[in-house]
Amino acid sequence: MPKLKTHKATAKRFRYTGKGKLRRHKIGRSHLRRKKAKRNIRLFDRLIEVDHTGTIRRVKRLAPYLNKK
């Protein structure tokens, strides 16, 4: 059986917790942050849980070795 290639953009954007939940960062955190409120900038640092089953299935397909670290 050949190895599966990991989609690197997906591997950088998603993380698994110790309990196996999928987490991601919020969008819009890279640039143009000076005009946003300080409270909103702090909220960008949190990881939010992915609960949509289609997204979880897609991440498992694109990055099959992501949770095996």
CHARMM internal coordinates of N, CA and C (Angstrom, degrees):
IC EDIT
DIST 1 N 1 CA 1.4555
DIST 1 CA 1 C 1.5315
ANGL 1 N 1 CA 1 C 109.08
DIST 1 C 2 N 1.3081
ANGL 1 CA 1 C 2 N 119.08
DIHE 1 N 1 CA 1 C 2 N 126.11
DIST 2 N 2 CA 1.4579
ANGL 1 C 2 N 2 CA 120.17
DIHE 1 CA 1 C 2 N 2 CA -179.94
DIST 2 CA 2 C 1.5346
ANGL 2 N 2 CA 2 C 111.58
DIHE 1 C 2 N 2 CA 2 C -73.39
DIST 2 C 3 N 1.3174
ANGL 2 CA 2 C 3 N 114.23
DIHE 2 N 2 CA 2 C 3 N 156.35
DIST 3 N 3 CA 1.4577
ANGL 2 C 3 N 3 CA 119.41
DIHE 2 CA 2 C 3 N 3 CA 177.30
DIST 3 CA 3 C 1.5282
ANGL 3 N 3 CA 3 C 109.93
DIHE 2 C 3 N 3 CA 3 C -71.56
DIST 3 C 4 N 1.3186
ANGL 3 CA 3 C 4 N 115.71
DIHE 3 N 3 CA 3 C 4 N 152.03
DIST 4 N 4 CA 1.4637
ANGL 3 C 4 N 4 CA 121.38
DIHE 3 CA 3 C 4 N 4 CA 176.87
DIST 4 CA 4 C 1.5162
ANGL 4 N 4 CA 4 C 108.58
DIHE 3 C 4 N 4 CA 4 C -95.77
DIST 4 C 5 N 1.3113
ANGL 4 CA 4 C 5 N 116.35
DIHE 4 N 4 CA 4 C 5 N 139.37
DIST 5 N 5 CA 1.4595
ANGL 4 C 5 N 5 CA 120.17
DIHE 4 CA 4 C 5 N 5 CA 178.66
DIST 5 CA 5 C 1.5221
ANGL 5 N 5 CA 5 C 110.15
DIHE 4 C 5 N 5 CA 5 C -84.91
DIST 5 C 6 N 1.3157
ANGL 5 CA 5 C 6 N 115.24
DIHE 5 N 5 CA 5 C 6 N 139.01
DIST 6 N 6 CA 1.4543
ANGL 5 C 6 N 6 CA 121.91
DIHE 5 CA 5 C 6 N 6 CA 178.23
DIST 6 CA 6 C 1.5145
ANGL 6 N 6 CA 6 C 109.54
DIHE 5 C 6 N 6 CA 6 C -85.39
DIST 6 C 7 N 1.3194
ANGL 6 CA 6 C 7 N 116.92
DIHE 6 N 6 CA 6 C 7 N 133.68
DIST 7 N 7 CA 1.4595
ANGL 6 C 7 N 7 CA 122.49
DIHE 6 CA 6 C 7 N 7 CA 173.47
DIST 7 CA 7 C 1.5262
ANGL 7 N 7 CA 7 C 107.05
DIHE 6 C 7 N 7 CA 7 C -77.41
DIST 7 C 8 N 1.3250
ANGL 7 CA 7 C 8 N 116.23
DIHE 7 N 7 CA 7 C 8 N 109.16
DIST 8 N 8 CA 1.4592
ANGL 7 C 8 N 8 CA 121.42
DIHE 7 CA 7 C 8 N 8 CA -168.79
DIST 8 CA 8 C 1.5273
ANGL 8 N 8 CA 8 C 112.98
DIHE 7 C 8 N 8 CA 8 C -65.47
DIST 8 C 9 N 1.3218
ANGL 8 CA 8 C 9 N 118.57
DIHE 8 N 8 CA 8 C 9 N -34.45
DIST 9 N 9 CA 1.4636
ANGL 8 C 9 N 9 CA 120.27
DIHE 8 CA 8 C 9 N 9 CA 178.87
DIST 9 CA 9 C 1.5226
ANGL 9 N 9 CA 9 C 110.50
DIHE 8 C 9 N 9 CA 9 C -65.12
DIST 9 C 10 N 1.3265
ANGL 9 CA 9 C 10 N 116.90
DIHE 9 N 9 CA 9 C 10 N -37.72
DIST 10 N 10 CA 1.4587
ANGL 9 C 10 N 10 CA 120.48
DIHE 9 CA 9 C 10 N 10 CA 177.36
DIST 10 CA 10 C 1.5195
ANGL 10 N 10 CA 10 C 110.62
DIHE 9 C 10 N 10 CA 10 C -68.37
DIST 10 C 11 N 1.3127
ANGL 10 CA 10 C 11 N 117.52
DIHE 10 N 10 CA 10 C 11 N -40.74
DIST 11 N 11 CA 1.4571
ANGL 10 C 11 N 11 CA 120.98
DIHE 10 CA 10 C 11 N 11 CA -179.23
DIST 11 CA 11 C 1.5222
ANGL 11 N 11 CA 11 C 111.65
DIHE 10 C 11 N 11 CA 11 C -64.51
DIST 11 C 12 N 1.3228
ANGL 11 CA 11 C 12 N 117.93
DIHE 11 N 11 CA 11 C 12 N -30.38
DIST 12 N 12 CA 1.4620
ANGL 11 C 12 N 12 CA 120.76
DIHE 11 CA 11 C 12 N 12 CA 179.31
DIST 12 CA 12 C 1.5226
ANGL 12 N 12 CA 12 C 112.21
DIHE 11 C 12 N 12 CA 12 C -79.25
DIST 12 C 13 N 1.3241
ANGL 12 CA 12 C 13 N 117.58
DIHE 12 N 12 CA 12 C 13 N -25.65
DIST 13 N 13 CA 1.4608
ANGL 12 C 13 N 13 CA 120.80
DIHE 12 CA 12 C 13 N 13 CA -173.10
DIST 13 CA 13 C 1.5210
ANGL 13 N 13 CA 13 C 114.12
DIHE 12 C 13 N 13 CA 13 C -92.18
DIST 13 C 14 N 1.3126
ANGL 13 CA 13 C 14 N 118.21
DIHE 13 N 13 CA 13 C 14 N -19.75
DIST 14 N 14 CA 1.4575
ANGL 13 C 14 N 14 CA 121.11
DIHE 13 CA 13 C 14 N 14 CA -174.58
DIST 14 CA 14 C 1.5166
ANGL 14 N 14 CA 14 C 110.40
DIHE 13 C 14 N 14 CA 14 C -123.21
DIST 14 C 15 N 1.3458
ANGL 14 CA 14 C 15 N 115.97
DIHE 14 N 14 CA 14 C 15 N 150.28
DIST 15 N 15 CA 1.4585
ANGL 14 C 15 N 15 CA 123.46
DIHE 14 CA 14 C 15 N 15 CA 176.34
DIST 15 CA 15 C 1.5237
ANGL 15 N 15 CA 15 C 108.09
DIHE 14 C 15 N 15 CA 15 C -138.32
DIST 15 C 16 N 1.3313
ANGL 15 CA 15 C 16 N 114.80
DIHE 15 N 15 CA 15 C 16 N 151.22
DIST 16 N 16 CA 1.4575
ANGL 15 C 16 N 16 CA 120.64
DIHE 15 CA 15 C 16 N 16 CA 172.75
DIST 16 CA 16 C 1.5206
ANGL 16 N 16 CA 16 C 108.99
DIHE 15 C 16 N 16 CA 16 C -102.54
DIST 16 C 17 N 1.3336
ANGL 16 CA 16 C 17 N 116.25
DIHE 16 N 16 CA 16 C 17 N 143.98
DIST 17 N 17 CA 1.4533
ANGL 16 C 17 N 17 CA 120.84
DIHE 16 CA 16 C 17 N 17 CA 175.59
DIST 17 CA 17 C 1.5222
ANGL 17 N 17 CA 17 C 108.47
DIHE 16 C 17 N 17 CA 17 C -84.38
DIST 17 C 18 N 1.3202
ANGL 17 CA 17 C 18 N 116.41
DIHE 17 N 17 CA 17 C 18 N 178.83
DIST 18 N 18 CA 1.4472
ANGL 17 C 18 N 18 CA 120.49
DIHE 17 CA 17 C 18 N 18 CA 178.03
DIST 18 CA 18 C 1.5154
ANGL 18 N 18 CA 18 C 113.05
DIHE 17 C 18 N 18 CA 18 C -65.17
DIST 18 C 19 N 1.3228
ANGL 18 CA 18 C 19 N 116.55
DIHE 18 N 18 CA 18 C 19 N -30.26
DIST 19 N 19 CA 1.4603
ANGL 18 C 19 N 19 CA 120.87
DIHE 18 CA 18 C 19 N 19 CA 179.41
DIST 19 CA 19 C 1.5196
ANGL 19 N 19 CA 19 C 112.60
DIHE 18 C 19 N 19 CA 19 C -85.68
DIST 19 C 20 N 1.3428
ANGL 19 CA 19 C 20 N 117.37
DIHE 19 N 19 CA 19 C 20 N -3.56
DIST 20 N 20 CA 1.4537
ANGL 19 C 20 N 20 CA 120.46
DIHE 19 CA 19 C 20 N 20 CA 176.45
DIST 20 CA 20 C 1.5136
ANGL 20 N 20 CA 20 C 115.27
DIHE 19 C 20 N 20 CA 20 C 95.92
DIST 20 C 21 N 1.3347
ANGL 20 CA 20 C 21 N 117.25
DIHE 20 N 20 CA 20 C 21 N 10.76
DIST 21 N 21 CA 1.4608
ANGL 20 C 21 N 21 CA 119.76
DIHE 20 CA 20 C 21 N 21 CA 177.43
DIST 21 CA 21 C 1.5309
ANGL 21 N 21 CA 21 C 109.55
DIHE 20 C 21 N 21 CA 21 C -83.04
DIST 21 C 22 N 1.3074
ANGL 21 CA 21 C 22 N 115.66
DIHE 21 N 21 CA 21 C 22 N 147.44
DIST 22 N 22 CA 1.4620
ANGL 21 C 22 N 22 CA 121.27
DIHE 21 CA 21 C 22 N 22 CA -179.22
DIST 22 CA 22 C 1.5174
ANGL 22 N 22 CA 22 C 109.15
DIHE 21 C 22 N 22 CA 22 C -91.73
DIST 22 C 23 N 1.3371
ANGL 22 CA 22 C 23 N 116.87
DIHE 22 N 22 CA 22 C 23 N 131.23
DIST 23 N 23 CA 1.4660
ANGL 22 C 23 N 23 CA 121.92
DIHE 22 CA 22 C 23 N 23 CA -178.40
DIST 23 CA 23 C 1.5124
ANGL 23 N 23 CA 23 C 109.11
DIHE 22 C 23 N 23 CA 23 C -125.09
DIST 23 C 24 N 1.3401
ANGL 23 CA 23 C 24 N 115.54
DIHE 23 N 23 CA 23 C 24 N 154.47
DIST 24 N 24 CA 1.4536
ANGL 23 C 24 N 24 CA 121.64
DIHE 23 CA 23 C 24 N 24 CA 177.81
DIST 24 CA 24 C 1.5175
ANGL 24 N 24 CA 24 C 109.35
DIHE 23 C 24 N 24 CA 24 C -147.18
DIST 24 C 25 N 1.3369
ANGL 24 CA 24 C 25 N 116.02
DIHE 24 N 24 CA 24 C 25 N 162.44
DIST 25 N 25 CA 1.4594
ANGL 24 C 25 N 25 CA 121.70
DIHE 24 CA 24 C 25 N 25 CA 174.10
DIST 25 CA 25 C 1.5167
ANGL 25 N 25 CA 25 C 109.44
DIHE 24 C 25 N 25 CA 25 C -86.68
DIST 25 C 26 N 1.3142
ANGL 25 CA 25 C 26 N 115.87
DIHE 25 N 25 CA 25 C 26 N 161.36
DIST 26 N 26 CA 1.4581
ANGL 25 C 26 N 26 CA 120.48
DIHE 25 CA 25 C 26 N 26 CA 175.34
DIST 26 CA 26 C 1.5222
ANGL 26 N 26 CA 26 C 109.84
DIHE 25 C 26 N 26 CA 26 C -75.68
DIST 26 C 27 N 1.3291
ANGL 26 CA 26 C 27 N 115.49
DIHE 26 N 26 CA 26 C 27 N 158.87
DIST 27 N 27 CA 1.4544
ANGL 26 C 27 N 27 CA 119.61
DIHE 26 CA 26 C 27 N 27 CA 178.27
DIST 27 CA 27 C 1.5217
ANGL 27 N 27 CA 27 C 109.34
DIHE 26 C 27 N 27 CA 27 C -84.01
DIST 27 C 28 N 1.3231
ANGL 27 CA 27 C 28 N 116.44
DIHE 27 N 27 CA 27 C 28 N 159.94
DIST 28 N 28 CA 1.4537
ANGL 27 C 28 N 28 CA 121.58
DIHE 27 CA 27 C 28 N 28 CA 175.10
DIST 28 CA 28 C 1.5026
ANGL 28 N 28 CA 28 C 114.17
DIHE 27 C 28 N 28 CA 28 C 82.53
DIST 28 C 29 N 1.3196
ANGL 28 CA 28 C 29 N 118.60
DIHE 28 N 28 CA 28 C 29 N 26.01
DIST 29 N 29 CA 1.4551
ANGL 28 C 29 N 29 CA 120.63
DIHE 28 CA 28 C 29 N 29 CA -176.14
DIST 29 CA 29 C 1.5152
ANGL 29 N 29 CA 29 C 113.30
DIHE 28 C 29 N 29 CA 29 C -105.77
DIST 29 C 30 N 1.3245
ANGL 29 CA 29 C 30 N 118.64
DIHE 29 N 29 CA 29 C 30 N 4.46
DIST 30 N 30 CA 1.4541
ANGL 29 C 30 N 30 CA 119.65
DIHE 29 CA 29 C 30 N 30 CA -171.81
DIST 30 CA 30 C 1.5304
ANGL 30 N 30 CA 30 C 112.90
DIHE 29 C 30 N 30 CA 30 C -90.37
DIST 30 C 31 N 1.3105
ANGL 30 CA 30 C 31 N 118.20
DIHE 30 N 30 CA 30 C 31 N -48.73
DIST 31 N 31 CA 1.4616
ANGL 30 C 31 N 31 CA 119.52
DIHE 30 CA 30 C 31 N 31 CA -177.44
DIST 31 CA 31 C 1.5297
ANGL 31 N 31 CA 31 C 109.08
DIHE 30 C 31 N 31 CA 31 C -145.13
DIST 31 C 32 N 1.3433
ANGL 31 CA 31 C 32 N 115.77
DIHE 31 N 31 CA 31 C 32 N 174.66
DIST 32 N 32 CA 1.4673
ANGL 31 C 32 N 32 CA 123.84
DIHE 31 CA 31 C 32 N 32 CA -175.00
DIST 32 CA 32 C 1.5245
ANGL 32 N 32 CA 32 C 111.47
DIHE 31 C 32 N 32 CA 32 C 60.64
DIST 32 C 33 N 1.3199
ANGL 32 CA 32 C 33 N 116.05
DIHE 32 N 32 CA 32 C 33 N 39.36
DIST 33 N 33 CA 1.4616
ANGL 32 C 33 N 33 CA 120.18
DIHE 32 CA 32 C 33 N 33 CA -177.81
DIST 33 CA 33 C 1.5251
ANGL 33 N 33 CA 33 C 112.71
DIHE 32 C 33 N 33 CA 33 C -96.77
DIST 33 C 34 N 1.3313
ANGL 33 CA 33 C 34 N 117.39
DIHE 33 N 33 CA 33 C 34 N -7.97
DIST 34 N 34 CA 1.4676
ANGL 33 C 34 N 34 CA 118.84
DIHE 33 CA 33 C 34 N 34 CA -177.22
DIST 34 CA 34 C 1.5127
ANGL 34 N 34 CA 34 C 112.02
DIHE 33 C 34 N 34 CA 34 C -67.90
DIST 34 C 35 N 1.3170
ANGL 34 CA 34 C 35 N 116.47
DIHE 34 N 34 CA 34 C 35 N -32.59
DIST 35 N 35 CA 1.4643
ANGL 34 C 35 N 35 CA 119.52
DIHE 34 CA 34 C 35 N 35 CA -177.39
DIST 35 CA 35 C 1.5261
ANGL 35 N 35 CA 35 C 113.46
DIHE 34 C 35 N 35 CA 35 C -85.86
DIST 35 C 36 N 1.3215
ANGL 35 CA 35 C 36 N 117.37
DIHE 35 N 35 CA 35 C 36 N -3.64
DIST 36 N 36 CA 1.4528
ANGL 35 C 36 N 36 CA 120.76
DIHE 35 CA 35 C 36 N 36 CA 178.80
DIST 36 CA 36 C 1.5284
ANGL 36 N 36 CA 36 C 110.00
DIHE 35 C 36 N 36 CA 36 C -87.53
DIST 36 C 37 N 1.3136
ANGL 36 CA 36 C 37 N 116.06
DIHE 36 N 36 CA 36 C 37 N 157.19
DIST 37 N 37 CA 1.4567
ANGL 36 C 37 N 37 CA 120.82
DIHE 36 CA 36 C 37 N 37 CA 179.59
DIST 37 CA 37 C 1.5294
ANGL 37 N 37 CA 37 C 109.95
DIHE 36 C 37 N 37 CA 37 C -69.27
DIST 37 C 38 N 1.3317
ANGL 37 CA 37 C 38 N 115.72
DIHE 37 N 37 CA 37 C 38 N 151.74
DIST 38 N 38 CA 1.4630
ANGL 37 C 38 N 38 CA 120.50
DIHE 37 CA 37 C 38 N 38 CA -177.83
DIST 38 CA 38 C 1.5265
ANGL 38 N 38 CA 38 C 111.04
DIHE 37 C 38 N 38 CA 38 C -62.60
DIST 38 C 39 N 1.3214
ANGL 38 CA 38 C 39 N 116.88
DIHE 38 N 38 CA 38 C 39 N -34.86
DIST 39 N 39 CA 1.4603
ANGL 38 C 39 N 39 CA 120.05
DIHE 38 CA 38 C 39 N 39 CA 178.70
DIST 39 CA 39 C 1.5255
ANGL 39 N 39 CA 39 C 110.63
DIHE 38 C 39 N 39 CA 39 C -63.76
DIST 39 C 40 N 1.3108
ANGL 39 CA 39 C 40 N 117.33
DIHE 39 N 39 CA 39 C 40 N -41.83
DIST 40 N 40 CA 1.4570
ANGL 39 C 40 N 40 CA 120.75
DIHE 39 CA 39 C 40 N 40 CA 179.58
DIST 40 CA 40 C 1.5248
ANGL 40 N 40 CA 40 C 111.48
DIHE 39 C 40 N 40 CA 40 C -67.98
DIST 40 C 41 N 1.3376
ANGL 40 CA 40 C 41 N 117.14
DIHE 40 N 40 CA 40 C 41 N -34.94
DIST 41 N 41 CA 1.4579
ANGL 40 C 41 N 41 CA 120.69
DIHE 40 CA 40 C 41 N 41 CA 177.86
DIST 41 CA 41 C 1.5222
ANGL 41 N 41 CA 41 C 110.02
DIHE 40 C 41 N 41 CA 41 C -64.86
DIST 41 C 42 N 1.3421
ANGL 41 CA 41 C 42 N 117.04
DIHE 41 N 41 CA 41 C 42 N -40.13
DIST 42 N 42 CA 1.4665
ANGL 41 C 42 N 42 CA 120.19
DIHE 41 CA 41 C 42 N 42 CA 177.34
DIST 42 CA 42 C 1.5194
ANGL 42 N 42 CA 42 C 111.83
DIHE 41 C 42 N 42 CA 42 C -65.51
DIST 42 C 43 N 1.3281
ANGL 42 CA 42 C 43 N 117.33
DIHE 42 N 42 CA 42 C 43 N -34.05
DIST 43 N 43 CA 1.4680
ANGL 42 C 43 N 43 CA 120.51
DIHE 42 CA 42 C 43 N 43 CA 179.92
DIST 43 CA 43 C 1.5276
ANGL 43 N 43 CA 43 C 111.93
DIHE 42 C 43 N 43 CA 43 C -68.38
DIST 43 C 44 N 1.3291
ANGL 43 CA 43 C 44 N 117.37
DIHE 43 N 43 CA 43 C 44 N -21.25
DIST 44 N 44 CA 1.4591
ANGL 43 C 44 N 44 CA 120.01
DIHE 43 CA 43 C 44 N 44 CA 178.12
DIST 44 CA 44 C 1.5271
ANGL 44 N 44 CA 44 C 112.13
DIHE 43 C 44 N 44 CA 44 C -68.91
DIST 44 C 45 N 1.3361
ANGL 44 CA 44 C 45 N 117.60
DIHE 44 N 44 CA 44 C 45 N -21.92
DIST 45 N 45 CA 1.4616
ANGL 44 C 45 N 45 CA 120.51
DIHE 44 CA 44 C 45 N 45 CA -175.82
DIST 45 CA 45 C 1.5228
ANGL 45 N 45 CA 45 C 112.69
DIHE 44 C 45 N 45 CA 45 C -76.63
DIST 45 C 46 N 1.3160
ANGL 45 CA 45 C 46 N 117.19
DIHE 45 N 45 CA 45 C 46 N -17.07
DIST 46 N 46 CA 1.4574
ANGL 45 C 46 N 46 CA 120.19
DIHE 45 CA 45 C 46 N 46 CA -178.08
DIST 46 CA 46 C 1.5247
ANGL 46 N 46 CA 46 C 111.03
DIHE 45 C 46 N 46 CA 46 C -78.57
DIST 46 C 47 N 1.3075
ANGL 46 CA 46 C 47 N 114.70
DIHE 46 N 46 CA 46 C 47 N 148.48
DIST 47 N 47 CA 1.4611
ANGL 46 C 47 N 47 CA 121.08
DIHE 46 CA 46 C 47 N 47 CA 171.72
DIST 47 CA 47 C 1.5209
ANGL 47 N 47 CA 47 C 108.28
DIHE 46 C 47 N 47 CA 47 C -93.60
DIST 47 C 48 N 1.3205
ANGL 47 CA 47 C 48 N 116.57
DIHE 47 N 47 CA 47 C 48 N 136.85
DIST 48 N 48 CA 1.4525
ANGL 47 C 48 N 48 CA 120.10
DIHE 47 CA 47 C 48 N 48 CA 178.19
DIST 48 CA 48 C 1.5181
ANGL 48 N 48 CA 48 C 109.59
DIHE 47 C 48 N 48 CA 48 C -112.22
DIST 48 C 49 N 1.3055
ANGL 48 CA 48 C 49 N 114.53
DIHE 48 N 48 CA 48 C 49 N 148.87
DIST 49 N 49 CA 1.4540
ANGL 48 C 49 N 49 CA 120.61
DIHE 48 CA 48 C 49 N 49 CA -175.65
DIST 49 CA 49 C 1.5213
ANGL 49 N 49 CA 49 C 110.38
DIHE 48 C 49 N 49 CA 49 C -80.43
DIST 49 C 50 N 1.3191
ANGL 49 CA 49 C 50 N 116.05
DIHE 49 N 49 CA 49 C 50 N 137.88
DIST 50 N 50 CA 1.4611
ANGL 49 C 50 N 50 CA 122.00
DIHE 49 CA 49 C 50 N 50 CA 176.41
DIST 50 CA 50 C 1.5222
ANGL 50 N 50 CA 50 C 107.18
DIHE 49 C 50 N 50 CA 50 C -89.07
DIST 50 C 51 N 1.3437
ANGL 50 CA 50 C 51 N 116.87
DIHE 50 N 50 CA 50 C 51 N 119.90
DIST 51 N 51 CA 1.4521
ANGL 50 C 51 N 51 CA 119.16
DIHE 50 CA 50 C 51 N 51 CA -177.98
DIST 51 CA 51 C 1.5235
ANGL 51 N 51 CA 51 C 112.50
DIHE 50 C 51 N 51 CA 51 C -115.46
DIST 51 C 52 N 1.3155
ANGL 51 CA 51 C 52 N 117.58
DIHE 51 N 51 CA 51 C 52 N -4.79
DIST 52 N 52 CA 1.4606
ANGL 51 C 52 N 52 CA 120.85
DIHE 51 CA 51 C 52 N 52 CA 179.16
DIST 52 CA 52 C 1.5249
ANGL 52 N 52 CA 52 C 108.64
DIHE 51 C 52 N 52 CA 52 C -77.72
DIST 52 C 53 N 1.3253
ANGL 52 CA 52 C 53 N 116.62
DIHE 52 N 52 CA 52 C 53 N 123.66
DIST 53 N 53 CA 1.4663
ANGL 52 C 53 N 53 CA 120.11
DIHE 52 CA 52 C 53 N 53 CA -173.63
DIST 53 CA 53 C 1.5190
ANGL 53 N 53 CA 53 C 112.71
DIHE 52 C 53 N 53 CA 53 C -67.83
DIST 53 C 54 N 1.3271
ANGL 53 CA 53 C 54 N 117.18
DIHE 53 N 53 CA 53 C 54 N -30.98
DIST 54 N 54 CA 1.4590
ANGL 53 C 54 N 54 CA 119.86
DIHE 53 CA 53 C 54 N 54 CA 178.04
DIST 54 CA 54 C 1.5121
ANGL 54 N 54 CA 54 C 112.07
DIHE 53 C 54 N 54 CA 54 C -66.82
DIST 54 C 55 N 1.3249
ANGL 54 CA 54 C 55 N 116.74
DIHE 54 N 54 CA 54 C 55 N -38.60
DIST 55 N 55 CA 1.4643
ANGL 54 C 55 N 55 CA 120.48
DIHE 54 CA 54 C 55 N 55 CA 177.92
DIST 55 CA 55 C 1.5234
ANGL 55 N 55 CA 55 C 110.78
DIHE 54 C 55 N 55 CA 55 C -67.81
DIST 55 C 56 N 1.3155
ANGL 55 CA 55 C 56 N 117.09
DIHE 55 N 55 CA 55 C 56 N -40.83
DIST 56 N 56 CA 1.4635
ANGL 55 C 56 N 56 CA 120.68
DIHE 55 CA 55 C 56 N 56 CA 178.94
DIST 56 CA 56 C 1.5212
ANGL 56 N 56 CA 56 C 110.29
DIHE 55 C 56 N 56 CA 56 C -62.81
DIST 56 C 57 N 1.3249
ANGL 56 CA 56 C 57 N 117.06
DIHE 56 N 56 CA 56 C 57 N -42.12
DIST 57 N 57 CA 1.4611
ANGL 56 C 57 N 57 CA 121.25
DIHE 56 CA 56 C 57 N 57 CA 179.28
DIST 57 CA 57 C 1.5226
ANGL 57 N 57 CA 57 C 110.98
DIHE 56 C 57 N 57 CA 57 C -64.71
DIST 57 C 58 N 1.3394
ANGL 57 CA 57 C 58 N 117.14
DIHE 57 N 57 CA 57 C 58 N -39.78
DIST 58 N 58 CA 1.4571
ANGL 57 C 58 N 58 CA 121.22
DIHE 57 CA 57 C 58 N 58 CA -179.79
DIST 58 CA 58 C 1.5266
ANGL 58 N 58 CA 58 C 111.18
DIHE 57 C 58 N 58 CA 58 C -67.19
DIST 58 C 59 N 1.3289
ANGL 58 CA 58 C 59 N 117.45
DIHE 58 N 58 CA 58 C 59 N -39.74
DIST 59 N 59 CA 1.4601
ANGL 58 C 59 N 59 CA 120.58
DIHE 58 CA 58 C 59 N 59 CA 179.24
DIST 59 CA 59 C 1.5170
ANGL 59 N 59 CA 59 C 110.33
DIHE 58 C 59 N 59 CA 59 C -66.99
DIST 59 C 60 N 1.3276
ANGL 59 CA 59 C 60 N 117.70
DIHE 59 N 59 CA 59 C 60 N -38.50
DIST 60 N 60 CA 1.4625
ANGL 59 C 60 N 60 CA 120.16
DIHE 59 CA 59 C 60 N 60 CA 177.37
DIST 60 CA 60 C 1.5228
ANGL 60 N 60 CA 60 C 111.40
DIHE 59 C 60 N 60 CA 60 C -63.10
DIST 60 C 61 N 1.3263
ANGL 60 CA 60 C 61 N 116.08
DIHE 60 N 60 CA 60 C 61 N -35.08
DIST 61 N 61 CA 1.4597
ANGL 60 C 61 N 61 CA 119.77
DIHE 60 CA 60 C 61 N 61 CA -179.83
DIST 61 CA 61 C 1.5240
ANGL 61 N 61 CA 61 C 110.92
DIHE 60 C 61 N 61 CA 61 C -74.98
DIST 61 C 62 N 1.3414
ANGL 61 CA 61 C 62 N 117.64
DIHE 61 N 61 CA 61 C 62 N -39.43
DIST 62 N 62 CA 1.4558
ANGL 61 C 62 N 62 CA 120.66
DIHE 61 CA 61 C 62 N 62 CA -176.50
DIST 62 CA 62 C 1.5251
ANGL 62 N 62 CA 62 C 113.29
DIHE 61 C 62 N 62 CA 62 C -78.19
DIST 62 C 63 N 1.3330
ANGL 62 CA 62 C 63 N 116.46
DIHE 62 N 62 CA 62 C 63 N -32.76
DIST 63 N 63 CA 1.4587
ANGL 62 C 63 N 63 CA 120.52
DIHE 62 CA 62 C 63 N 63 CA -179.08
DIST 63 CA 63 C 1.5191
ANGL 63 N 63 CA 63 C 108.91
DIHE 62 C 63 N 63 CA 63 C -129.72
DIST 63 C 64 N 1.3269
ANGL 63 CA 63 C 64 N 117.89
DIHE 63 N 63 CA 63 C 64 N 77.31
DIST 64 N 64 CA 1.4676
ANGL 63 C 64 N 64 CA 119.72
DIHE 63 CA 63 C 64 N 64 CA -173.07
DIST 64 CA 64 C 1.5190
ANGL 64 N 64 CA 64 C 114.47
DIHE 63 C 64 N 64 CA 64 C -69.89
DIST 64 C 65 N 1.3231
ANGL 64 CA 64 C 65 N 118.99
DIHE 64 N 64 CA 64 C 65 N -21.12
DIST 65 N 65 CA 1.4610
ANGL 64 C 65 N 65 CA 121.45
DIHE 64 CA 64 C 65 N 65 CA -178.12
DIST 65 CA 65 C 1.5267
ANGL 65 N 65 CA 65 C 112.23
DIHE 64 C 65 N 65 CA 65 C -104.05
DIST 65 C 66 N 1.3149
ANGL 65 CA 65 C 66 N 117.15
DIHE 65 N 65 CA 65 C 66 N 15.98
DIST 66 N 66 CA 1.4587
ANGL 65 C 66 N 66 CA 120.88
DIHE 65 CA 65 C 66 N 66 CA -174.30
DIST 66 CA 66 C 1.5216
ANGL 66 N 66 CA 66 C 111.72
DIHE 65 C 66 N 66 CA 66 C -67.38
DIST 66 C 67 N 1.3261
ANGL 66 CA 66 C 67 N 118.23
DIHE 66 N 66 CA 66 C 67 N -41.07
DIST 67 N 67 CA 1.4599
ANGL 66 C 67 N 67 CA 119.49
DIHE 66 CA 66 C 67 N 67 CA -175.88
DIST 67 CA 67 C 1.5170
ANGL 67 N 67 CA 67 C 113.06
DIHE 66 C 67 N 67 CA 67 C -91.79
DIST 67 C 68 N 1.3076
ANGL 67 CA 67 C 68 N 118.64
DIHE 67 N 67 CA 67 C 68 N 6.93
DIST 68 N 68 CA 1.4633
ANGL 67 C 68 N 68 CA 121.27
DIHE 67 CA 67 C 68 N 68 CA -178.66
DIST 68 CA 68 C 1.5187
ANGL 68 N 68 CA 68 C 110.85
DIHE 67 C 68 N 68 CA 68 C -102.98
DIST 68 C 69 N 1.3431
ANGL 68 CA 68 C 69 N 116.01
DIHE 68 N 68 CA 68 C 69 N 54.12
DIST 69 N 69 CA 1.4550
ANGL 68 C 69 N 69 CA 120.04
DIHE 68 CA 68 C 69 N 69 CA 179.56
DIST 69 CA 69 C 1.5149
ANGL 69 N 69 CA 69 C 109.77
DIHE 68 C 69 N 69 CA 69 C -114.04
END
COOR INIT
IC SEED 1 N 1 CA 1 C
IC BUILD
